[in-house]
């Protein structure tokens, strides 16, 4: 298995532009998570899905952020409009929730820079 | 409020030396505790998992301990190698209908020659 696949690996954009991050979870996993990581705050949960349904989006900073999971093999995180304070590394993770003690498998992340 | 605190924030050791990283948590109710290793530019990877009844667990040169009474865990690295240079993140899971993960901010370890 290729693991969790995220794209793009790096994204540089200007303030006000729309940014879309993509994630392909591990096949067979039933839960998908979007995290944001910064030096100051560490890893912060933005939203997680179980069986493609959003369960907890309380970590989504504001209405500028939205996430979708149209099927079991694909999810997107969209920021519109982007702001410089959104600059961070965004990780997608998947798991087979309810087994293996909620072990998360992370992608390699998307490094987002908003100028 | 559920919290996980790790210490030290950063650590530099010589190759071949041992080190111990600490994790204190106030998460309740407790389900399990995991240590993750995050290499630079990569996502975290699970090293160990410990449940309430487990006191110690090893994974190669990594040994994790758990004291559920004092709500403390440690990760001991033996005979460190340059490849151990990474951030180590402690993650505690709660039980219940809405199991949640609480992440520590990590310890950044640098192993030097």
gemmi code that builds the backbone of each chain (N, CA, C; Angstrom):
import gemmi

chains = {
    "A": [
        ("UNK", (0.857, -1.191, 0.000), (0.000, 0.000, 0.000), (0.888, 1.233, 0.000)),
        ("UNK", (0.471, 2.266, -0.743), (1.283, 3.466, -0.866), (1.161, 4.362, 0.340)),
        ("UNK", (0.270, 4.088, 1.246), (0.078, 4.960, 2.381), (-0.872, 6.088, 2.036)),
        ("UNK", (-0.972, 7.062, 2.928), (-1.819, 8.225, 2.698), (-1.105, 9.167, 1.730)),
        ("UNK", (-1.799, 9.553, 0.697), (-1.185, 10.390, -0.336), (-1.804, 11.782, -0.315)),
        ("UNK", (-0.941, 12.782, -0.186), (-1.401, 14.164, -0.187), (-0.804, 14.920, -1.365)),
        ("UNK", (-1.575, 15.864, -1.862), (-1.056, 16.751, -2.907), (-1.701, 18.118, -2.773)),
        ("UNK", (-1.007, 19.195, -3.192), (0.395, 19.160, -3.590), (1.309, 19.020, -2.379)),
        ("UNK", (2.555, 18.828, -2.600), (3.541, 18.729, -1.525), (3.861, 20.118, -0.970)),
        ("UNK", (3.892, 21.072, -1.864), (4.136, 22.465, -1.491), (3.162, 23.345, -2.266)),
        ("UNK", (2.700, 24.409, -1.614), (1.799, 25.348, -2.269), (2.161, 26.757, -1.812)),
        ("UNK", (2.449, 27.607, -2.768), (2.703, 29.011, -2.470), (1.647, 29.816, -3.202)),
        ("UNK", (0.953, 30.662, -2.483), (-0.124, 31.428, -3.092), (-0.170, 32.831, -2.497)),
        ("UNK", (-0.917, 33.682, -3.128), (-1.072, 35.042, -2.632), (-2.350, 35.177, -1.808)),
        ("UNK", (-2.287, 36.058, -0.858), (-3.439, 36.322, -0.009), (-4.682, 36.572, -0.862)),
        ("UNK", (-5.786, 35.953, -0.444), (-7.042, 36.132, -1.161), (-7.352, 35.042, -2.153)),
        ("UNK", (-6.335, 34.253, -2.510), (-6.544, 33.184, -3.471), (-7.161, 31.962, -2.795)),
        ("UNK", (-7.802, 31.149, -3.614), (-8.363, 29.890, -3.124), (-7.292, 28.809, -3.157)),
        ("UNK", (-7.269, 28.001, -2.101), (-6.309, 26.908, -2.015), (-7.068, 25.603, -1.787)),
        ("UNK", (-6.728, 24.573, -2.529), (-7.349, 23.267, -2.349), (-6.281, 22.220, -2.103)),
        ("UNK", (-6.394, 21.544, -0.971), (-5.476, 20.469, -0.617), (-6.216, 19.149, -0.787)),
        ("UNK", (-5.479, 18.140, -1.238), (-6.114, 16.867, -1.575), (-5.494, 15.726, -0.781)),
        ("UNK", (-6.327, 14.710, -0.549), (-5.862, 13.563, 0.240), (-6.521, 12.279, -0.243)),
        ("UNK", (-5.705, 11.259, -0.387), (-6.202, 9.916, -0.672), (-5.830, 9.043, 0.514)),
        ("UNK", (-6.810, 8.574, 1.277), (-6.499, 7.756, 2.458), (-6.106, 6.333, 2.068)),
        ("UNK", (-5.667, 5.587, 3.066), (-5.338, 4.184, 2.843), (-6.629, 3.394, 2.591)),
        ("UNK", (-6.595, 2.554, 1.584), (-7.769, 1.775, 1.229), (-8.220, 0.907, 2.402)),
        ("UNK", (-9.522, 0.962, 2.687), (-10.071, 0.159, 3.767), (-10.203, 0.906, 5.088)),
        ("UNK", (-9.538, 2.051, 5.199), (-9.682, 2.842, 6.418), (-11.027, 3.554, 6.425)),
        ("UNK", (-11.608, 3.683, 7.622), (-12.947, 4.263, 7.692), (-12.961, 5.676, 8.252)),
        ("UNK", (-11.802, 6.176, 8.683), (-11.764, 7.521, 9.254), (-10.655, 8.338, 8.598)),
        ("UNK", (-10.942, 9.615, 8.414), (-9.970, 10.517, 7.804), (-9.932, 11.811, 8.604)),
        ("UNK", (-8.716, 12.290, 8.801), (-8.499, 13.456, 9.644), (-7.694, 14.507, 8.874)),
        ("UNK", (-8.016, 15.761, 9.091), (-7.196, 16.876, 8.600), (-6.615, 17.600, 9.815)),
        ("UNK", (-5.275, 17.738, 9.810), (-4.576, 18.445, 10.876), (-3.785, 19.607, 10.281)),
        ("UNK", (-3.554, 20.613, 11.116), (-2.674, 21.722, 10.768), (-1.554, 21.741, 11.808)),
        ("UNK", (-0.318, 21.921, 11.344), (0.821, 21.922, 12.260), (1.619, 23.210, 12.101)),
        ("UNK", (1.850, 23.872, 13.220), (2.723, 25.035, 13.273), (3.701, 24.849, 14.422)),
        ("UNK", (4.784, 25.600, 14.385), (5.777, 25.496, 15.447), (5.179, 25.880, 16.793)),
        ("UNK", (4.333, 26.897, 16.771), (3.804, 27.420, 18.030), (2.745, 26.511, 18.652)),
        ("UNK", (1.900, 25.923, 17.821), (0.728, 25.214, 18.342), (0.782, 23.709, 18.126)),
        ("UNK", (1.791, 23.213, 17.442), (1.863, 21.778, 17.206), (0.769, 21.328, 16.255)),
        ("UNK", (0.327, 20.089, 16.422), (-0.704, 19.521, 15.556), (-2.087, 19.858, 16.106)),
        ("UNK", (-2.916, 20.434, 15.264), (-4.278, 20.797, 15.651), (-5.263, 20.084, 14.717)),
        ("UNK", (-6.243, 19.428, 15.305), (-7.260, 18.767, 14.493), (-8.211, 19.806, 13.913)),
        ("UNK", (-8.388, 19.752, 12.611), (-9.333, 20.655, 11.957), (-10.701, 19.990, 11.827)),
        ("UNK", (-10.702, 18.776, 11.297), (-11.956, 18.077, 11.049), (-11.661, 16.596, 10.886)),
        ("UNK", (-12.629, 15.736, 11.254), (-12.454, 14.346, 10.902), (-13.764, 13.750, 10.418)),
        ("UNK", (-13.617, 12.794, 9.537), (-14.727, 12.093, 8.907), (-14.706, 10.626, 9.349)),
        ("UNK", (-15.887, 10.087, 9.510), (-16.024, 8.653, 9.734), (-17.004, 8.120, 8.699)),
        ("UNK", (-16.551, 7.144, 7.929), (-17.384, 6.627, 6.828), (-17.904, 7.758, 5.937)),
        ("UNK", (-17.019, 8.680, 5.625), (-17.250, 9.800, 4.704), (-18.124, 10.912, 5.286)),
        ("UNK", (-18.557, 10.771, 6.513), (-19.442, 11.761, 7.137), (-18.629, 12.617, 8.106)),
        ("UNK", (-18.744, 13.940, 8.010), (-18.008, 14.789, 8.972), (-18.571, 14.606, 10.379)),
        ("UNK", (-17.695, 14.263, 11.308), (-18.114, 13.984, 12.692), (-17.839, 15.165, 13.603)),
        ("UNK", (-16.671, 15.751, 13.443), (-16.284, 16.851, 14.324), (-15.514, 17.866, 13.506)),
        ("UNK", (-16.105, 19.028, 13.315), (-15.425, 20.100, 12.582), (-15.188, 21.300, 13.478)),
        ("UNK", (-15.182, 21.068, 14.774), (-15.034, 22.170, 15.720), (-13.665, 22.838, 15.630)),
        ("UNK", (-12.710, 22.151, 15.021), (-11.385, 22.718, 14.885), (-11.196, 23.580, 13.659)),
        ("UNK", (-12.165, 23.607, 12.793), (-12.070, 24.445, 11.593), (-12.086, 25.905, 12.042)),
        ("UNK", (-11.039, 26.655, 11.681), (-10.864, 28.004, 12.232), (-12.025, 28.951, 11.959)),
        ("UNK", (-12.537, 28.941, 10.779), (-13.605, 29.867, 10.424), (-14.207, 29.436, 9.097)),
        ("UNK", (-15.172, 30.223, 8.663), (-15.908, 29.825, 7.464), (-15.055, 29.789, 6.212)),
        ("UNK", (-13.886, 30.337, 6.267), (-13.004, 30.310, 5.097), (-12.520, 28.890, 4.808)),
        ("UNK", (-12.611, 28.019, 5.815), (-12.154, 26.641, 5.671), (-13.350, 25.731, 5.443)),
        ("UNK", (-13.206, 24.822, 4.491), (-14.241, 23.819, 4.261), (-13.575, 22.518, 3.839)),
        ("UNK", (-14.200, 21.408, 4.175), (-13.655, 20.100, 3.812), (-14.781, 19.209, 3.311)),
        ("UNK", (-14.415, 18.365, 2.360), (-15.376, 17.425, 1.798), (-14.745, 16.049, 1.684)),
        ("UNK", (-15.607, 15.051, 1.716), (-15.165, 13.683, 1.461), (-16.246, 13.023, 0.623)),
        ("UNK", (-16.194, 13.204, -0.682), (-17.245, 12.695, -1.555), (-17.306, 11.181, -1.638)),
        ("UNK", (-16.176, 10.518, -1.358), (-16.173, 9.054, -1.345), (-15.055, 8.578, -0.423)),
        ("UNK", (-14.973, 7.291, -0.268), (-14.049, 6.712, 0.711), (-12.585, 6.874, 0.326)),
        ("UNK", (-12.302, 7.278, -0.891), (-10.919, 7.326, -1.348), (-10.423, 8.731, -1.647)),
        ("UNK", (-11.165, 9.762, -1.248), (-10.739, 11.105, -1.604), (-11.353, 12.144, -0.672)),
        ("UNK", (-10.508, 13.116, -0.296), (-10.986, 14.225, 0.518), (-10.253, 15.493, 0.100)),
        ("UNK", (-10.921, 16.620, 0.280), (-10.298, 17.912, 0.005), (-10.488, 18.843, 1.189)),
        ("UNK", (-9.507, 19.714, 1.363), (-9.591, 20.807, 2.332), (-9.394, 22.093, 1.541)),
        ("UNK", (-10.361, 22.980, 1.627), (-10.320, 24.198, 0.834), (-10.269, 25.421, 1.745)),
        ("UNK", (-9.445, 26.368, 1.353), (-9.356, 27.638, 2.064), (-9.669, 28.743, 1.055)),
        ("UNK", (-10.704, 29.506, 1.337), (-11.120, 30.567, 0.443), (-11.782, 31.700, 1.214)),
        ("UNK", (-11.230, 32.902, 1.211), (-9.933, 33.274, 0.679), (-8.804, 32.968, 1.669)),
        ("UNK", (-7.629, 32.715, 1.156), (-6.503, 32.402, 2.024), (-5.913, 33.680, 2.621)),
        ("UNK", (-5.292, 33.522, 3.796), (-4.649, 34.622, 4.493), (-3.260, 34.175, 4.933)),
        ("UNK", (-2.342, 35.128, 5.145), (-0.973, 34.754, 5.569), (-0.944, 33.897, 6.828)),
        ("UNK", (-1.866, 34.094, 7.754), (-1.883, 33.316, 8.995), (-2.291, 31.867, 8.774)),
        ("UNK", (-2.704, 31.541, 7.565), (-3.031, 30.148, 7.245), (-1.768, 29.359, 6.887)),
        ("UNK", (-0.647, 30.030, 6.773), (0.603, 29.355, 6.423), (0.957, 28.329, 7.493)),
        ("UNK", (1.128, 27.093, 7.070), (1.374, 25.983, 7.998), (1.583, 24.732, 7.156)),
        ("UNK", (1.831, 23.622, 7.844), (1.834, 22.318, 7.176), (0.502, 21.640, 7.492)),
        ("UNK", (-0.165, 21.202, 6.460), (-1.463, 20.548, 6.610), (-1.286, 19.053, 6.373)),
        ("UNK", (-1.676, 18.271, 7.365), (-1.561, 16.815, 7.270), (-2.937, 16.178, 7.161)),
        ("UNK", (-2.980, 15.159, 6.345), (-4.131, 14.290, 6.284), (-3.709, 12.961, 6.913)),
        ("UNK", (-4.601, 12.346, 7.665), (-4.313, 11.048, 8.265), (-5.550, 10.167, 8.128)),
        ("UNK", (-5.322, 8.876, 8.053), (-6.459, 7.959, 8.029), (-6.226, 6.847, 9.038)),
        ("UNK", (-7.318, 6.190, 9.407), (-7.210, 5.078, 10.355), (-8.402, 4.151, 10.194)),
        ("UNK", (-8.239, 2.964, 10.749), (-9.350, 2.024, 10.872), (-9.834, 2.181, 12.296)),
        ("UNK", (-10.712, 3.191, 12.493), (-11.136, 3.577, 13.835), (-11.845, 2.416, 14.520)),
        ("UNK", (-11.501, 2.203, 15.798), (-12.110, 1.124, 16.560), (-11.224, -0.099, 16.644)),
        ("UNK", (-10.104, -0.074, 15.924), (-9.143, -1.177, 16.016), (-7.751, -0.579, 16.152)),
        ("UNK", (-6.830, -1.383, 16.572), (-5.432, -0.964, 16.679), (-5.263, 0.296, 17.507)),
        ("UNK", (-6.191, 0.514, 18.449), (-6.034, 1.656, 19.338), (-5.991, 2.980, 18.634)),
        ("UNK", (-6.810, 3.131, 17.615), (-6.895, 4.413, 16.909), (-5.544, 4.874, 16.380)),
        ("UNK", (-4.830, 3.994, 15.728), (-3.535, 4.334, 15.145), (-3.753, 5.141, 13.887)),
        ("UNK", (-3.129, 6.303, 13.824), (-3.249, 7.172, 12.658), (-2.078, 6.951, 11.722)),
        ("UNK", (-2.385, 6.956, 10.445), (-1.364, 6.901, 9.408), (-1.399, 8.258, 8.702)),
        ("UNK", (-0.293, 8.958, 8.778), (-0.241, 10.312, 8.237), (0.355, 10.333, 6.831)),
        ("UNK", (-0.119, 11.294, 6.039), (0.536, 11.592, 4.788), (1.773, 12.442, 5.039)),
        ("UNK", (2.447, 12.825, 3.975), (3.672, 13.608, 4.102), (3.413, 15.101, 4.260)),
        ("UNK", (2.139, 15.496, 4.159), (1.789, 16.881, 4.421), (1.872, 17.789, 3.207)),
        ("UNK", (1.178, 18.908, 3.298), (1.267, 19.988, 2.304), (1.776, 21.221, 3.025)),
        ("UNK", (2.908, 21.717, 2.565), (3.480, 22.946, 3.127), (2.833, 24.119, 2.411)),
        ("UNK", (2.002, 24.869, 3.132), (1.294, 26.000, 2.526), (1.919, 27.315, 2.966)),
        ("UNK", (2.228, 28.132, 1.992), (2.739, 29.476, 2.268), (1.824, 30.477, 1.576)),
        ("UNK", (1.219, 31.366, 2.376), (0.348, 32.404, 1.836), (1.068, 33.745, 1.987)),
        ("UNK", (1.351, 34.363, 0.866), (2.153, 35.596, 0.882), (1.276, 36.843, 0.978)),
    ],
    "B": [
        ("UNK", (-10.031, 20.603, 31.202), (-9.647, 20.576, 29.801), (-8.560, 19.529, 29.599)),
        ("UNK", (-8.739, 18.682, 28.579), (-7.736, 17.660, 28.286), (-6.459, 18.308, 27.767)),
        ("UNK", (-5.351, 17.955, 28.394), (-4.067, 18.507, 27.968), (-2.988, 17.444, 28.015)),
        ("UNK", (-2.012, 17.601, 27.134), (-0.830, 16.757, 27.113), (0.383, 17.675, 27.060)),
        ("UNK", (1.265, 17.537, 28.028), (2.452, 18.381, 28.083), (3.697, 17.518, 27.980)),
        ("UNK", (4.625, 17.964, 27.151), (5.839, 17.202, 26.933), (7.057, 18.023, 27.357)),
        ("UNK", (8.062, 17.301, 27.832), (9.320, 17.956, 28.180), (10.484, 17.005, 27.916)),
        ("UNK", (11.674, 17.550, 27.601), (11.890, 18.967, 27.317), (11.316, 19.338, 25.944)),
        ("UNK", (11.324, 20.614, 25.637), (10.873, 21.052, 24.303), (11.860, 20.601, 23.243)),
        ("UNK", (13.136, 20.662, 23.589), (14.171, 20.236, 22.656), (15.330, 19.649, 23.438)),
        ("UNK", (16.114, 18.835, 22.740), (17.182, 18.087, 23.394), (18.253, 17.778, 22.362)),
        ("UNK", (19.505, 17.969, 22.760), (20.633, 17.611, 21.896), (21.494, 16.613, 22.653)),
        ("UNK", (21.774, 15.466, 22.028), (22.607, 14.447, 22.670), (23.627, 13.919, 21.677)),
        ("UNK", (24.676, 13.313, 22.201), (25.700, 12.713, 21.350), (25.265, 11.321, 20.919)),
        ("UNK", (25.638, 10.976, 19.734), (25.363, 9.634, 19.216), (25.873, 8.578, 20.185)),
        ("UNK", (25.032, 7.576, 20.415), (25.417, 6.495, 21.316), (24.888, 6.675, 22.732)),
        ("UNK", (24.512, 7.905, 23.070), (23.990, 8.164, 24.417), (22.512, 7.810, 24.501)),
        ("UNK", (22.042, 7.646, 25.733), (20.623, 7.388, 25.989), (19.921, 8.695, 26.326)),
        ("UNK", (18.608, 8.703, 26.163), (17.839, 9.877, 26.586), (16.418, 9.452, 26.940)),
        ("UNK", (15.756, 10.299, 27.715), (14.380, 10.028, 28.126), (13.529, 11.261, 27.904)),
        ("UNK", (12.411, 11.063, 27.241), (11.457, 12.133, 26.980), (10.235, 11.924, 27.864)),
        ("UNK", (9.652, 13.029, 28.327), (8.557, 12.936, 29.277), (7.237, 13.423, 28.680)),
        ("UNK", (6.160, 12.833, 29.172), (4.810, 13.225, 28.747), (3.885, 13.166, 29.962)),
        ("UNK", (3.268, 14.284, 30.303), (2.285, 14.332, 31.377), (0.938, 14.694, 30.766)),
        ("UNK", (-0.108, 14.044, 31.227), (-1.415, 14.295, 30.617), (-2.489, 14.459, 31.687)),
        ("UNK", (-3.521, 15.175, 31.300), (-4.679, 15.340, 32.180), (-5.937, 14.873, 31.468)),
        ("UNK", (-5.734, 14.038, 30.426), (-6.854, 13.538, 29.635), (-7.664, 12.537, 30.443)),
        ("UNK", (-8.984, 12.666, 30.374), (-9.869, 11.750, 31.077), (-11.203, 11.674, 30.337)),
        ("UNK", (-11.800, 10.514, 30.258), (-11.283, 9.203, 30.638), (-10.234, 8.693, 29.655)),
        ("UNK", (-9.290, 7.954, 30.191), (-8.124, 7.532, 29.419), (-8.413, 6.244, 28.672)),
        ("UNK", (-7.974, 6.190, 27.414), (-8.082, 4.959, 26.639), (-6.698, 4.394, 26.344)),
        ("UNK", (-5.873, 5.181, 25.676), (-4.530, 4.716, 25.387), (-3.617, 5.899, 25.132)),
        ("UNK", (-2.333, 5.614, 25.098), (-1.318, 6.642, 24.853), (-0.371, 6.121, 23.796)),
        ("UNK", (-0.128, 6.953, 22.809), (0.806, 6.599, 21.746), (1.949, 7.600, 21.698)),
        ("UNK", (3.114, 7.087, 21.328), (4.235, 7.930, 20.966), (4.413, 7.841, 19.446)),
        ("UNK", (4.548, 9.030, 18.853), (4.804, 9.122, 17.414), (6.177, 9.747, 17.207)),
        ("UNK", (6.838, 9.317, 16.135), (8.087, 9.925, 15.700), (7.821, 10.673, 14.397)),
        ("UNK", (8.250, 11.940, 14.353), (8.058, 12.729, 13.140), (9.397, 13.217, 12.618)),
        ("UNK", (9.827, 12.638, 11.513), (11.033, 13.111, 10.845), (10.729, 14.430, 10.142)),
        ("UNK", (11.776, 15.232, 9.951), (11.610, 16.527, 9.296), (11.012, 16.351, 7.907)),
        ("UNK", (9.953, 17.107, 7.639), (9.327, 17.054, 6.333), (8.436, 15.861, 6.095)),
        ("UNK", (8.158, 15.098, 7.126), (7.308, 13.919, 6.996), (6.181, 13.958, 8.020)),
        ("UNK", (5.207, 13.084, 7.835), (4.148, 12.964, 8.806), (4.568, 12.078, 9.967)),
        ("UNK", (3.902, 12.198, 11.106), (4.239, 11.356, 12.271), (3.985, 9.882, 11.994)),
        ("UNK", (4.793, 9.029, 12.624), (4.651, 7.583, 12.507), (4.590, 6.993, 13.910)),
        ("UNK", (3.634, 6.109, 14.136), (3.445, 5.530, 15.461), (4.622, 4.642, 15.847)),
        ("UNK", (5.095, 4.820, 17.082), (6.172, 3.978, 17.632), (5.611, 2.923, 18.565)),
        ("UNK", (4.793, 3.352, 19.511), (4.257, 2.436, 20.517), (2.859, 2.873, 20.915)),
        ("UNK", (2.112, 1.929, 21.455), (0.813, 2.227, 22.068), (0.771, 1.573, 23.431)),
        ("UNK", (0.197, 2.268, 24.401), (0.075, 1.712, 25.739), (-1.349, 1.935, 26.238)),
        ("UNK", (-1.931, 0.880, 26.776), (-3.249, 0.979, 27.374), (-3.111, 1.096, 28.890)),
        ("UNK", (-4.248, 1.221, 29.551), (-4.260, 1.510, 30.991), (-3.482, 0.478, 31.801)),
        ("UNK", (-3.554, -0.775, 31.395), (-2.970, -1.855, 32.195), (-1.500, -2.118, 31.896)),
        ("UNK", (-0.936, -1.415, 30.925), (0.441, -1.677, 30.536), (1.393, -0.673, 31.191)),
        ("UNK", (2.502, -1.181, 31.702), (3.493, -0.326, 32.350), (4.663, 0.021, 31.449)),
        ("UNK", (4.992, -0.913, 30.571), (6.136, -0.698, 29.702), (5.950, -1.453, 28.398)),
        ("UNK", (6.499, -0.879, 27.339), (6.451, -1.524, 26.029), (7.655, -1.085, 25.227)),
        ("UNK", (8.257, -2.035, 24.547), (9.472, -1.744, 23.781), (9.260, -1.923, 22.292)),
        ("UNK", (9.989, -1.144, 21.542), (10.017, -1.242, 20.083), (11.451, -0.986, 19.661)),
        ("UNK", (12.232, -2.047, 19.616), (13.648, -1.891, 19.293), (14.358, -1.120, 20.393)),
        ("UNK", (15.011, -0.022, 20.012), (15.739, 0.778, 20.995), (14.827, 1.771, 21.724)),
        ("UNK", (13.562, 1.763, 21.403), (12.597, 2.651, 22.058), (11.825, 1.872, 23.124)),
        ("UNK", (11.769, 2.416, 24.338), (10.994, 1.817, 25.417), (10.096, 2.879, 26.026)),
        ("UNK", (8.797, 2.607, 26.010), (7.841, 3.541, 26.596), (7.357, 2.995, 27.918)),
        ("UNK", (7.149, 3.881, 28.876), (6.576, 3.499, 30.161), (5.316, 4.323, 30.402)),
        ("UNK", (4.450, 3.776, 31.229), (3.206, 4.468, 31.570), (2.892, 4.271, 33.030)),
        ("UNK", (2.627, 5.368, 33.717), (2.133, 5.329, 35.089), (0.759, 5.982, 35.062)),
        ("UNK", (-0.277, 5.148, 35.044), (-1.641, 5.670, 34.914), (-2.094, 6.394, 36.186)),
        ("UNK", (-1.460, 6.084, 37.302), (-1.839, 6.758, 38.547), (-1.396, 8.213, 38.560)),
        ("UNK", (-0.165, 8.437, 38.140), (0.350, 9.809, 38.106), (0.137, 10.464, 36.754)),
        ("UNK", (-0.404, 9.699, 35.796), (-0.679, 10.217, 34.452), (0.596, 10.742, 33.796)),
        ("UNK", (1.594, 9.875, 33.815), (2.868, 10.221, 33.212), (3.334, 9.078, 32.318)),
        ("UNK", (4.003, 9.459, 31.234), (4.615, 8.480, 30.356), (6.004, 8.981, 29.998)),
        ("UNK", (6.874, 8.046, 29.678), (8.202, 8.416, 29.221), (8.567, 7.562, 28.019)),
        ("UNK", (9.431, 8.106, 27.197), (9.982, 7.380, 26.058), (11.493, 7.394, 26.208)),
        ("UNK", (12.066, 6.210, 26.369), (13.497, 6.079, 26.563), (14.125, 5.570, 25.270)),
        ("UNK", (15.153, 6.261, 24.818), (15.868, 5.856, 23.610), (17.259, 5.406, 24.024)),
        ("UNK", (17.584, 4.195, 23.666), (18.869, 3.599, 24.041), (19.855, 3.663, 22.879)),
        ("UNK", (21.103, 3.941, 23.199), (22.168, 3.942, 22.186), (21.736, 4.735, 20.959)),
        ("UNK", (21.513, 6.001, 21.146), (20.929, 6.834, 20.096), (21.759, 6.816, 18.809)),
        ("UNK", (21.040, 6.984, 17.705), (21.658, 7.043, 16.391), (21.251, 8.357, 15.712)),
        ("UNK", (22.021, 8.738, 14.707), (21.718, 9.984, 14.007), (20.297, 9.979, 13.456)),
        ("UNK", (19.821, 8.809, 13.069), (18.477, 8.689, 12.496), (17.367, 8.889, 13.527)),
        ("UNK", (17.741, 8.942, 14.802), (16.741, 9.221, 15.839), (16.396, 10.700, 15.907)),
        ("UNK", (17.161, 11.527, 15.222), (16.876, 12.962, 15.201), (15.505, 13.195, 14.573)),
        ("UNK", (14.590, 13.738, 15.369), (13.207, 13.892, 14.940), (12.440, 14.575, 16.064)),
        ("UNK", (11.161, 14.815, 15.821), (10.268, 15.250, 16.890), (9.491, 14.049, 17.380)),
        ("UNK", (9.292, 13.969, 18.686), (8.566, 12.861, 19.287), (7.313, 13.423, 19.947)),
        ("UNK", (6.178, 12.897, 19.516), (4.897, 13.452, 19.926), (4.116, 12.423, 20.737)),
        ("UNK", (3.623, 12.865, 21.872), (2.806, 12.027, 22.756), (1.336, 12.320, 22.455)),
        ("UNK", (0.552, 11.292, 22.267), (-0.864, 11.456, 21.911), (-1.710, 10.576, 22.828)),
        ("UNK", (-2.684, 11.180, 23.487), (-3.540, 10.441, 24.406), (-4.957, 10.396, 23.855)),
        ("UNK", (-5.561, 9.229, 23.903), (-6.919, 9.031, 23.403), (-7.887, 8.854, 24.561)),
        ("UNK", (-9.034, 9.517, 24.464), (-10.078, 9.323, 25.460), (-11.021, 8.229, 25.002)),
        ("UNK", (-11.775, 7.703, 25.932), (-12.800, 6.726, 25.601), (-14.131, 7.449, 25.441)),
        ("UNK", (-15.160, 6.683, 25.141), (-16.471, 7.294, 25.073), (-17.036, 7.280, 23.678)),
        ("UNK", (-18.209, 7.834, 23.558), (-18.893, 7.811, 22.270), (-18.208, 8.692, 21.246)),
        ("UNK", (-17.434, 9.638, 21.711), (-16.716, 10.522, 20.771), (-15.255, 10.500, 21.146)),
        ("UNK", (-14.607, 9.358, 20.898), (-13.194, 9.246, 21.238), (-12.400, 10.356, 20.586)),
        ("UNK", (-11.533, 10.954, 21.372), (-10.757, 12.064, 20.843), (-9.287, 11.869, 21.152)),
        ("UNK", (-8.475, 12.432, 20.275), (-7.043, 12.417, 20.444), (-6.577, 13.782, 20.923)),
        ("UNK", (-5.716, 13.786, 21.924), (-5.098, 15.023, 22.385), (-3.595, 14.907, 22.157)),
        ("UNK", (-3.054, 15.859, 21.412), (-1.648, 15.822, 21.030), (-0.808, 16.713, 21.931)),
        ("UNK", (0.376, 16.241, 22.289), (1.366, 17.110, 22.881), (2.052, 17.904, 21.781)),
        ("UNK", (2.807, 18.916, 22.169), (3.484, 19.740, 21.161), (4.823, 19.148, 20.734)),
        ("UNK", (5.238, 18.076, 21.392), (6.411, 17.361, 20.924), (7.712, 17.765, 21.578)),
        ("UNK", (8.683, 16.864, 21.515), (10.064, 17.125, 21.903), (10.920, 16.965, 20.658)),
        ("UNK", (11.694, 17.996, 20.368), (12.584, 17.920, 19.204), (13.933, 17.408, 19.642)),
        ("UNK", (14.298, 16.228, 19.147), (15.564, 15.589, 19.522), (16.567, 15.714, 18.381)),
        ("UNK", (17.774, 16.142, 18.735), (18.853, 16.169, 17.754), (19.997, 15.316, 18.278)),
        ("UNK", (20.405, 14.340, 17.488), (21.523, 13.478, 17.828), (22.718, 13.909, 16.980)),
        ("UNK", (23.822, 14.211, 17.646), (24.989, 14.714, 16.918), (26.193, 13.797, 17.098)),
        ("UNK", (27.182, 13.989, 16.228), (28.403, 13.188, 16.314), (29.298, 13.726, 17.426)),
    ],
}
model = gemmi.Model(1)
for chain_id, residues in chains.items():
    chain = gemmi.Chain(chain_id)
    for i, (resn, *xyz) in enumerate(residues, 1):
        res = gemmi.Residue()
        res.name, res.seqid = resn, gemmi.SeqId(i, " ")
        for name, pos in zip(("N", "CA", "C"), xyz):
            atom = gemmi.Atom()
            atom.name, atom.element = name, gemmi.Element(name[0])
            atom.pos, atom.b_iso = gemmi.Position(*pos), 0.0
            res.add_atom(atom)
        chain.add_residue(res)
    model.add_chain(chain)
structure = gemmi.Structure()
structure.add_model(model)
structure.setup_entities()
